[in-house]
Amino acid sequence: MADISAKDVAALRKATGAGMMDCKKALAETDGDIEAAKDWLRKKGLAGATKREGRAADQGAVEVVVDGNAGAVVELNCETDFVAKGADFQNVLSALVAQVAAQGDADVAGQSFEGSTVGETITQMGATLGERIELGRIARYETADGLLDGYKHVQNDRGTIGVLVELGGVDANSADAKAVAHDIALHIASAAPRYVSKDDVPADAIEKERELLTELTRNEGKPENAIEKIVAGRLNGFYKDYCLLEQGFVKEPKTSIAKLLEGLGGGATVRRFARIKIGEE
């Protein structure tokens, strides 16, 4: 049997939200394999592992800018939220996101920036502020014929979630289209979808989910001849959890995002989106 450390138990609890004893048992049953332990907990109905995977305790801030046909989200990480909401940190982040939107996201650390490079500026800022500061995730979109919008969720005086979304099949100058794009960006920040539509979910992810739901349903004692139908219904729930177009709009839960888009015309669609939240991967 693998040696189960308190650190591993704590990591599994953080990733899944399951109880300590359940996490210890899951690790014991899977020889200390944390990924396998997440699946074990889900099969037993003890955790929502897929929603909490990859979370970390990183601090920092995100900034969002959309300027015409280009937009960017930039994450800058540090050790404490005190530094993240400070003027020096925020000023560098604001200048950096504007530069990425305008110049592109290739080799950002090596780009010229304020008389030095981005990487050197961040290193120097870390030395000045006394914390480890690192460039985090970056998303940049540029569109020729679509509509871009962005949203930043602010908490404790810093941006904690940044979103970019691109709509296609709409008039980029339409006030209605701009309003819907912004509503969808806000929704993405709140609902955290992983995919635009069912078609974007990888086949192996669907198969894994089907296997997990089948075992969960069987473990609940459901009749064998009913399992396939129950799993199909639960798989639809999976799509509503993780596929943007299937989700109920946060402001009007009975209206799906797909239905919201229909109001802009039959060709309206979400082409892509990016969501970056501090502390998540």
TIVEX-919273 format. One record per residue: x, y, z of N, C-alpha, C, O in turn. Coordinates in steps of 0.001 Angstrom, whole numbers, plus 500000, padded with zeros to 6 digits. Example, Ala and Ser with C-alpha at 12.3 -4.5 7.8 and 13.67 -1.06 7.14 Angstrom:
// residues 2
    n_u    n_v    n_w   ca_u   ca_v   ca_w    c_u    c_v    c_w    o_u    o_v    o_w
 513190 494310 507800 512300 495500 507800 513200 496700 507800 514236 496681 508465
 512850 497750 507080 513670 498940 507140 512900 500030 507870 513409 501138 508039
This chain:
// residues 281
    n_u    n_v    n_w   ca_u   ca_v   ca_w    c_u    c_v    c_w    o_u    o_v    o_w
 500851 498789 500000 500000 500000 500000 500872 501241 500000 501881 501293 500703
 500493 502238 499219 501258 503475 499133 501195 504236 500453 500216 504140 501192
 502262 504999 500740 502300 505834 501929 501499 507104 501651 501890 507915 500811
 500386 507276 502350 499497 508410 502109 499882 509546 503046 499751 509419 504264
 500359 510660 502485 500781 511790 503306 499629 512749 503559 498652 512792 502810
 499770 513519 504639 498764 514537 504949 498694 515575 503834 497632 516133 503559
 499845 515829 503189 499884 516789 502082 499026 516320 500910 498313 517113 500296
 499104 515012 500604 498303 514459 499508 496815 514530 499833 496001 514852 498968
 496464 514231 501073 495067 514288 501491 494545 515718 501366 493440 515948 500876
 495359 516674 501816 494950 518078 501734 494772 518518 500286 493829 519240 499961
 495683 518080 499419 495591 518446 497995 494334 517874 497365 493676 518541 496566
 493999 516636 497721 492808 516004 497169 491546 516674 497697 490582 516848 496951
 491539 517048 498958 490391 517759 499531 490180 519088 498819 489047 519470 498525
 491273 519789 498544 491171 521091 497889 490646 520947 496463 489869 521775 495988
 491080 519886 495789 490679 519688 494395 489243 519215 494252 488596 519497 493243
 488736 518498 495251 487430 517856 495097 486359 518341 496056 485169 518196 495776
 486757 518907 497170 485772 519313 498157 485240 518161 498990 484296 518340 499760
 485827 516985 498850 485378 515815 499615 485927 515870 501044 486863 516617 501326
 485336 515070 501944 485778 515024 503328 487139 514375 503488 487596 513638 502615
 487787 514659 504623 489141 514166 504850 489216 512637 504831 490099 512063 504193
 488284 511978 505534 488336 510520 505599 488054 509898 504228 488648 508881 503868
 487144 510516 503467 486867 510016 502118 488098 510163 501234 488393 509288 500419
 488817 511271 501396 490031 511484 500604 491114 510474 500978 491814 509955 500108
 491247 510202 502259 492237 509210 502689 491906 507835 502121 492794 507115 501665
 490634 507476 502151 490231 506177 501620 490441 506119 500114 490883 505099 499586
 490123 507215 499418 490296 507250 497965 491761 507062 497595 492077 506327 496659
 492644 507714 498315 494075 507577 498036 494578 506176 498367 495433 505630 497668
 494046 505610 499423 494429 504241 499774 493975 503254 498707 494697 502313 498379
 492780 503468 498167 492234 502565 497160 492935 502702 495812 492858 501796 494982
 493614 503815 495588 494250 504067 494284 495768 504173 494391 496424 504743 493519
 496327 503608 495488 497784 503595 495684 498399 504991 495613 499504 505166 495100
 497674 505979 496130 498219 507331 496223 498162 508148 494953 498710 509249 494900
 497505 507629 493922 497388 508356 492646 496264 509386 492772 495091 509018 492827
 496615 510669 492817 495619 511708 493068 494580 511790 491955 493392 511952 492232
 495015 511679 490694 494049 511750 489590 493071 510582 489638 491870 510757 489432
 493596 509391 489910 492720 508225 490023 491803 508355 491235 490657 507904 491209
 492320 508979 492305 491510 509176 493507 490348 510129 493248 489267 509954 493813
 490559 511139 492397 489466 512044 492024 488340 511267 491347 487162 511460 491646
 488733 510382 490424 487725 509575 489722 487017 508637 490696 485806 508437 490597
 487767 508063 491636 487183 507152 492629 486123 507885 493444 485043 507344 493682
 486416 509096 493868 485464 509882 494648 484217 510208 493840 483103 510159 494363
 484402 510540 492568 483248 510858 491728 482353 509637 491528 481127 509742 491552
 482973 508495 491332 482199 507268 491140 481351 506945 492375 480267 506371 492279
 481879 507331 493521 481139 507100 494768 480167 508228 495081 479472 508190 496097
 480116 509237 494206 479210 510368 494431 479663 511267 495561 478839 511923 496199
 480964 511308 495819 481472 512040 496969 482130 513366 496635 482550 514092 497535
 482225 513694 495339 482937 514927 494996 482542 515433 493633 482108 514671 492769
 482696 516727 493451 482548 517351 492130 483918 517650 491578 484266 518802 491318
 484697 516591 491400 486108 516773 491069 486331 517549 489785 487262 518350 489712
 485502 517335 488768 485772 517976 487481 485656 519493 487566 486277 520204 486776
 484877 519992 488503 484704 521438 488584 485833 522105 489365 486050 523308 489220
 486561 521342 490196 487534 521968 491066 488964 521565 490762 489888 521991 491455
 489159 520750 489735 490497 520320 489385 491381 521511 489063 490922 522490 488476
 492632 521430 489442 493615 522399 489014 493659 523693 489805 494421 524597 489462
 492863 523801 490849 492880 525045 491591 494179 525165 492397 494708 524184 492921
 494658 526381 492472 495869 526650 493223 495638 527885 494074 494627 528572 493932
 496594 528163 494969 496429 529276 495901 497129 530540 495416 497367 531443 496218
 497465 530637 494131 498178 531793 493599 497375 533073 493805 496145 533080 493748
 498112 534155 494046 497501 535478 494119 497910 536270 492883 498715 535796 492081
 497370 537458 492725 497696 538273 491573 496476 539026 491100 495544 539268 491866
 496488 539397 489830 495373 540148 489255 495321 539898 487756 496312 539509 487138
 494146 540131 487186 493982 540076 485732 493474 541433 485254 492805 542163 485986
 493808 541746 484015 493304 542964 483389 492820 542617 481995 493360 541721 481347
 491802 543327 481537 491169 543072 480240 491095 544371 479462 490799 545423 480028
 491364 544302 478157 491163 545457 477304 490670 544981 475945 491156 543983 475414
 489713 545691 475391 489244 545468 474018 489339 546802 473309 488746 547793 473736
 490094 546816 472217 490293 548044 471454 490052 547748 469981 490926 547227 469287
 488852 548089 469512 488509 547818 468122 488401 546336 467839 487588 545637 468444
 489224 545857 466918 489137 544449 466514 490133 543562 467244 490345 542418 466843
 490750 544070 468312 491704 543265 469082 491408 543411 470577 490954 544458 471039
 491672 542350 471307 491464 542371 472751 492408 541416 473436 492924 540487 472814
 492637 541638 474709 493562 540772 475454 493150 540677 476912 492536 541585 477472
 493510 539544 477510 493440 539343 478959 494839 538934 479396 495439 538040 478799
 495360 539577 480428 496685 539243 480953 496580 539011 482451 495928 539767 483171
 497231 537958 482901 497288 537624 484326 498712 537866 484823 499680 537444 484191
 498825 538540 485945 500117 538749 486596 500016 538187 488003 499155 538595 488782
 500895 537252 488329 500822 536553 489607 501821 537105 490616 502902 537573 490258
 501432 537039 491885 502316 537417 492981 501943 536577 494195 501147 535645 494084
 502511 536897 495348 502303 536064 496530 501123 536503 497395 500515 535673 498070
 500791 537791 497384 499713 538292 498247 498789 539234 497500 499199 539891 496544
 497532 539298 497943 496601 540226 497312 496943 541669 497667 496541 542592 496959
 497684 541873 498764 498113 543219 499146 498969 543830 498034 498761 544981 497650
 499926 543061 497522 500766 543527 496423 499952 543644 495140 500129 544590 494373
 499051 542676 494906 498280 542643 493657 497412 543884 493459 497179 544293 492322
 496942 544477 494521 496082 545658 494379 496851 546966 494564 496254 548043 494590
 498181 546869 494692 498999 548069 494833 499142 548818 493516 498976 548240 492442
 499447 550095 493604 499513 550952 492419 500601 550514 491446 500365 550499 490238
 501787 550158 491939 502882 549753 491050 502501 548516 490241 502701 548466 489027
 501962 547542 490917 501557 546281 490278 500461 546551 489244 500528 546054 488120
 499467 547328 489623 498338 547608 488738 498763 548429 487522 498260 548198 486423
 499671 549371 487696 500126 550193 486584 500876 549369 485543 500672 549549 484342
 501739 548471 485996 502459 547603 485069 501485 546684 484339 501597 546490 483128
 500540 546124 485069 499567 545215 484457 498719 545939 483404 498475 545392 482329
 498275 547145 483702 497450 547907 482753 498230 548228 481480 497696 548106 480378
 499484 548637 481629 500304 548942 480456 500591 547679 479652 500626 547709 478422
 500794 546583 480352 501128 545324 479686 499973 544789 478860 500178 544349 477729
 498753 544819 479406 497609 544292 478657 497323 545149 477433 496921 544629 476392
 497528 546460 477550 497335 547335 476399 498353 547023 475305 498026 547038 474118
 499587 546741 475714 500628 546409 474745 500349 545085 474052 500533 544970 472840
 499904 544082 474809 499598 542785 474221 498458 542903 473212 498514 542311 472135
 497429 543663 473561 496309 543841 472640 496774 544506 471345 496316 544146 470260
 497679 545469 471459 498111 546229 470293 499183 545514 469475 499172 545580 468246
 500116 544828 470154 501292 544293 469468 501284 542781 469271 502048 542264 468456
 500435 542064 470002 500408 540613 469871 500957 539922 471096 501535 540555 471980
 500767 538593 471141 501146 537831 472333 502323 536886 472090 502518 535934 472846
 503103 537140 471048 504278 536308 470788 505436 536769 471676 505762 537955 471714
 506058 535817 472395 507221 536098 473244 507022 537354 474069 507826 538285 474001
 505950 537380 474849 505624 538582 475623 506758 538951 476571 507095 540128 476697
 507352 537963 477240 508414 538269 478200 509594 538975 477550 510290 539756 478199
 509820 538702 476266 510948 539307 475574 510631 540605 474875 511526 541230 474305
 509373 541032 474901 509004 542281 474231 509605 543493 474953 509747 543494 476175
 509954 544523 474170 510417 545775 474768 509285 546388 475593 508121 546366 475193
 509655 546935 476757 508613 547443 477653 509229 548429 478627 510081 548061 479436
 508804 549673 478552 509222 550721 479490 510738 550792 479636 511261 550860 480749
 511445 550775 478495 512886 550918 478495 513659 549652 478786 514888 549679 478850
 512970 548555 478961 513617 547276 479230 512856 546208 478454 512427 546455 477327
 512682 545028 479038 511793 544010 478478 510714 543709 479505 510831 544078 480673
 509673 543041 479061 508596 542669 479987 509157 541801 481111 508884 542047 482286
 509939 540789 480748 510488 539881 481749 511362 540589 482762 511249 540340 483962
 512241 541476 482287 513139 542194 483187 512366 543161 484083 512699 543331 485256
 511332 543794 483523 510513 544713 484316 509811 543982 485460 509748 544482 486583
 509284 542790 485158 508583 542011 486181 509560 541543 487263 509245 541579 488453
 510746 541105 486839 511760 540674 487811 512160 541822 488727 512273 541642 489940
 512376 543009 488149 512760 544172 488939 511635 544576 489891 511895 544960 491032
 510389 544491 489430 509264 544829 490291 509194 543871 491475 508879 544280 492593
 509487 542604 491231 509492 541630 492321 510548 541966 493364 510307 541850 494566
 511736 542388 492888 512802 542756 493818 512413 543991 494635 512698 544069 495830
 511770 544939 493987 511357 546171 494665 510267 545915 495697 510300 546468 496796
 509302 545074 495336 508156 544822 496214 508390 543681 497197 507599 543482 498119
 509463 542940 497006 509803 541872 497951 508956 540629 497823 508788 539891 498793
 508416 540384 496635 507628 539172 496394 508019 538559 495060 508550 539237 494181
 507752 537284 494924 507930 536619 493641 506772 537034 492731 505608 536793 493051
 507091 537645 491619 506079 538097 490666 506360 537439 489321 507494 537444 488844
 505324 536875 488715 505488 536141 487468 504380 536488 486486 503243 536752 486877
 504731 536482 485211 503737 536627 484168 502902 535353 484113 503449 534256 484005
 501586 535494 484185 500696 534331 484170 500162 534053 482775 500893 534168 481792
 498902 533691 482688 498297 533320 481409 497908 534555 480594 497621 535623 481135
 497910 534368 479299 497581 535446 478373 496631 534917 477311 496822 533820 476786
 495614 535695 477001 494731 535377 475875 494596 536635 475025 494386 537729 475548
 494718 536471 473729 494562 537612 472822 493766 537178 471601 494071 536157 470984
 492756 537948 471257 491950 537689 470067 492034 538886 469135 492092 540037 469567
 492037 538584 467857 491912 539614 466835 490922 539094 465806 491016 537941 465384
 489989 539919 465404 488943 539468 464496 488842 540390 463291 489035 541601 463401
 488537 539803 462139 488366 540592 460915 486915 540990 460708 486629 542068 460186
 486000 540120 461117 484579 540385 460835 483663 540042 461995 482447 539959 461822
 484232 539841 463176 483415 539495 464335 483298 540655 465308 483745 541768 465033
 482688 540369 466449 482501 541356 467519 483183 540840 468777 482864 539755 469262
 484114 541612 469300 484815 541245 470529 484250 542011 471714 483871 543176 471593
 484199 541346 472856 483847 542031 474092 484644 541412 475230 485092 540269 475141
 484812 542173 476287 485548 541690 477452 484834 542059 478728 483994 542959 478760
 485188 541339 479787 484595 541620 481096 485636 541310 482160 486351 540312 482071
 485717 542169 483165 486608 541944 484306 485799 541971 485589 485098 542941 485880
 485905 540894 486350 485248 540838 487657 486238 541328 488702 487352 540814 488801
 485835 542311 489470 486709 542922 490472 486311 542458 491868 485139 542494 492243
 487306 542025 492621 487083 541615 494007 488277 542072 494842 489427 541864 494456
 488004 542679 495958 489071 543157 496837 490036 544079 496083 491255 543968 496220
 489469 544983 495290 490233 546025 494588 491199 545509 493534 492212 546156 493266
 490919 544378 492938 491754 543854 491849 490900 542981 490951 489907 542407 491397
 491281 542881 489702 490578 541986 488804 490920 540539 489126 492091 540161 489152
 489902 539740 489369 490143 538331 489696 489714 537375 488582 490177 536236 488533
 488829 537833 487686 488408 537031 486533 488404 537937 485308 487859 539040 485340
 489015 537462 484232 489003 538203 482983 488445 537339 481870 488769 536155 481775
 487608 537927 481028 486947 537179 479952 487071 537930 478631 486941 539153 478581
 487323 537181 477571 487199 537678 476197 486224 536772 475475 486240 535557 475674
 485374 537349 474634 484446 536544 473842 484336 537155 472452 484336 538376 472296
 484241 536294 471445 484056 536749 470077 482752 536193 469526 482526 534983 469547
 481895 537083 469033 480674 536684 468345 480890 536784 466846 481606 537665 466371
 480266 535873 466101 480277 535927 464653 478855 535998 464136 477903 535722 464866
 478716 536371 462872 477388 536429 462264 476534 537557 462773 475306 537479 462722
 477173 538627 463273 476420 539780 463784 477028 541054 463218 478152 541051 462716
 476275 542139 463303 476767 543465 462929 477567 544006 464114 477011 544264 465181
 478874 544174 463916 479743 544603 465008 479405 545995 465519 479835 546375 466608
 478644 546756 464749 478262 548109 465172 476881 548160 465819 476435 549220 466257
 476208 547018 465880 474865 546967 466438 474894 547096 467963 475633 546385 468643
 474091 548000 468480 474004 548164 469941 473462 546903 470598 473911 546524 471679
 472495 546246 469949 471932 545013 470497 472994 543917 470565 473096 543203 471563
 473784 543790 469495 474825 542767 469465 475881 543042 470531 476361 542117 471186
 476236 544295 470701 477224 544654 471729 476695 544328 473122 477438 543850 473979
 475409 544589 473344 474814 544310 474658 474800 542817 474940 475108 542391 476053
 474439 542010 473926 474411 540561 474108 475828 540026 474320 476046 539164 475171
 476786 540535 473552 478172 540090 473723 478653 540366 475143 479325 539529 475746
 478316 541524 475674 478755 541848 477032 478046 540970 478063 478655 540530 479038
 476758 540720 477839 476027 539823 478743 476646 538425 478744 476756 537786 479790
 477046 537963 477572 477646 536629 477485 479014 536612 478165 479366 535629 478818
 479788 537689 478019 481081 537771 478706 480877 537715 480218 481607 537015 480920
 479892 538446 480715 479577 538422 482150 479149 537010 482570 479562 536517 483619
 478330 536376 481751 477876 535018 482041 479056 534054 482125 479114 533226 483034
 479984 534151 481199 481145 533262 481189 481950 533420 482471 482421 532437 483042
 482106 534664 482920 482828 534902 484170 482173 534163 485328 482859 533591 486175
 480847 534175 485363 480107 533563 486466 479983 532052 486340 480197 531324 487310
 479634 531574 485130 479286 530161 484956 480459 529268 484606 480347 528047 484716
 481573 529831 484192 482797 529084 483904 482616 527897 482959 483007 526782 483302
 482034 528110 481783 481950 527000 480823 483346 526609 480344 484291 527395 480421
 483452 525370 479846 484738 524922 479293 484743 524929 477778 485791 525093 477154
 483579 524753 477192 483474 524619 475746 482363 525537 475235 481478 525935 475992
 482418 525867 473944 481348 526658 473347 480102 525808 473183 479018 526209 473606
 480244 524626 472568 479089 523775 472286 479423 522311 472532 480568 521963 472818
 478412 521460 472417 478618 520015 472566 479661 519507 471584 480442 518611 471905
 479670 520079 470394 480585 519617 469348 482045 519849 469717 482938 519225 469143
 482290 520734 470662 483666 521051 471047 484205 520144 472147 485400 520174 472438
 483344 519339 472761 483791 518456 473836 484544 517278 473220 483991 516585 472366
 485787 517034 473628 486548 515913 473067 485839 514579 473322 485231 514376 474372
 485929 513680 472347 485250 512385 472450 485714 511611 473680 484912 510942 474331
 487004 511698 473999 487496 510946 475150 486953 511505 476463 486758 510760 477423
 486706 512834 476505 486124 513428 477712 484684 512965 477897 484252 512703 479020
 483942 512865 476800 482560 512379 476872 482538 510922 477316 481725 510538 478157
 483426 510117 476757 483451 508699 477105 483828 508499 478570 483258 507648 479254
 484787 509282 479045 485180 509181 480450 484012 509556 481360 483757 508893 482365
 483307 510626 480992 482167 511060 481799 481072 509999 481784 480444 509731 482808
 480847 509399 480621 479823 508351 480523 480177 507166 481427 479307 506618 482104
 481439 506779 481436 481875 505654 482280 481702 505985 483760 481230 505158 484540
 482088 507204 484137 481944 507606 485536 480482 507645 485957 480132 507181 487042
 479628 508200 485100 478209 508292 485428 477552 506913 485469 476656 506668 486276
 478006 506020 484594 477466 504656 484603 477784 503961 485916 476918 503328 486519
 479032 504082 486355 479406 503424 487611 478717 504075 488796 478275 503387 489716
 478623 505414 488778 477924 506117 489856 476477 505656 489943 475975 505368 491029
 475807 505588 488794 474403 505187 488757 474234 503752 489234 473290 503440 489960
 475145 502886 488828 475083 501489 489260 475304 501383 490768 474643 500596 491446
 476244 502188 491289 476520 502173 492729 475341 502692 493554 475230 502398 494745
 474471 503459 492916 473280 503959 493612 472176 502909 493668 471132 503126 494282
 472416 501770 493020 471452 500679 493070 470327 500785 492067 469294 500134 492223
 470510 501593 491040 469470 501713 490022 469368 500421 489204 470372 499734 489018
 468159 500078 488709 467990 498854 487907 468892 498885 486673 469045 499919 486023
 469477 497742 486371 470419 497665 485256 469789 498119 483942 470443 498775 483131
 468513 497767 483731 467875 498119 482452 467529 499606 482353 467134 500086 481290
 467679 500335 483471 467380 501777 483455 468638 502628 483420 468566 503844 483237
 469787 501994 483593 471030 502751 483736 471348 503580 482500 471725 504746 482621
 471204 503001 481317 471558 503716 480093 470750 505015 479949 471298 506055 479584
 469459 504944 480234 468607 506131 480114 468970 507171 481173 469006 508367 480886
 469237 506717 482385 469607 507641 483459 470917 508342 483132 471060 509547 483339
 471869 507573 482620 473167 508143 482266 473019 509172 481148 473686 510207 481164
 472154 508894 480183 471929 509846 479093 471402 511174 479638 471815 512246 479194
 470493 511092 480598 469969 512304 481209 471038 513062 481983 471097 514290 481936
 471881 512320 482695 472942 512963 483458 474013 513544 482535 474642 514549 482866
 474216 512924 481402 475178 513452 480440 474689 514789 479885 475490 515685 479619
 473374 514919 479711 472818 516209 479309 473098 517270 480374 473327 518440 480068
 473073 516830 481619 473420 517738 482713 474879 518170 482638 475216 519313 482945
 475739 517242 482228 477155 517553 482030 477315 518649 480976 478082 519593 481162
 476583 518512 479868 476659 519514 478802 476186 520874 479308 476774 521901 478968
 475134 520888 480115 474620 522159 480637 475603 522790 481616 475643 524011 481768
 476388 521957 482272 477386 522480 483195 478558 523116 482461 479073 524147 482893
 478986 522512 481354 480266 522887 480767 480210 523458 479356 481225 523958 478871
 479074 523405 478681 478976 523928 477313 478199 525245 477323 477035 525283 477724
 478838 526306 476887 478277 527648 476974 476880 527742 476379 475971 528266 477022
 476694 527242 475161 475409 527401 474480 474279 526654 475174 473109 526995 474998
 474620 525638 475964 473608 524847 476672 473241 525453 478022 472219 525088 478604
 474045 526358 478519 473831 526886 479865 472682 527890 479910 472413 528596 478938
 472015 527936 481055 471003 528951 481286 471675 530276 481598 472582 530332 482428
 471242 531332 480947 471825 532657 481129 471713 533072 482598 470652 532929 483205
 472801 533582 483166 472805 533875 484605 471745 534892 485005 471237 534844 486125
 471406 535809 484107 470389 536810 484439 468973 536275 484249 468037 536749 484892
 468814 535289 483367 467507 534681 483099 467721 533176 482917 467784 532702 481783
 467833 532423 484002 468214 531009 483930 467344 530139 483024 467795 529091 482563
 466118 530552 482765 465257 529752 481896 465573 529973 480412 465066 529250 479554
 466401 530959 480117 466804 531261 478742 468231 530794 478528 469142 531254 479217
 468442 529886 477581 469793 529401 477310 470591 530459 476551 470020 531379 475965
 471897 530319 476568 472744 531230 475810 472446 531100 474316 472464 532093 473590
 472173 529879 473859 471811 529679 472452 470561 530481 472098 470485 531092 471032
 469589 530472 473000 468349 531214 472766 468612 532713 472785 468020 533459 472004
 469480 533147 473657 469837 534560 473737 470424 535035 472404 470127 536138 471945
 471252 534200 471793 471865 534545 470516 470848 534599 469378 470997 535377 468437
 469821 533771 469476 468818 533739 468415 468165 535101 468195 467725 535414 467088
 468105 535898 469238 467522 537227 469123 468307 538158 468220 467805 539204 467809
 469557 537774 467906 470391 538591 467020 470330 538117 465577 470955 538710 464697
 469577 537045 465331 469483 536509 463974 470039 535107 463898 470841 534690 464735
 469601 534383 462880 469961 532970 462784 471432 532684 462626 471877 531582 462945
 472216 533657 462137 473643 533409 461933 474507 533745 463116 475715 533509 463078
 473927 534291 464174 474712 534703 465337 475274 533495 466072 474567 532514 466304
 476542 533571 466434 477168 532457 467138 478312 532963 468002 478831 534057 467781
 478698 532168 468981 479920 532429 469742 481042 531654 469062 481008 530425 469002
 482014 532361 468562 483124 531695 467887 484127 531107 468875 484629 530001 468681
 484409 531856 469929 485406 531415 470909 485323 532309 472135 484753 533399 472096
 485902 531823 473222 485988 532641 474425 487202 532207 475234 487707 531095 475084
 487652 533102 476082 488736 532797 477028 488310 533304 478395 487716 534375 478519
 488623 532519 479417 488312 532911 480787 489521 532603 481653 489986 531464 481700
 490025 533611 482334 491180 533449 483214 490804 533929 484602 490391 535072 484794
 490954 533032 485565 490635 533370 486959 491866 533151 487827 492524 532115 487740
 492165 534124 488654 493289 533990 489563 493084 532757 490448 492004 532559 491005
 494124 531934 490574 494049 530752 491434 493542 529513 490749 493438 528465 491387
 493218 529592 489458 492795 528408 488718 493665 528251 487488 494219 529220 486969
 493776 526996 487026 494549 526710 485811 493614 526375 484670 494069 526104 483559
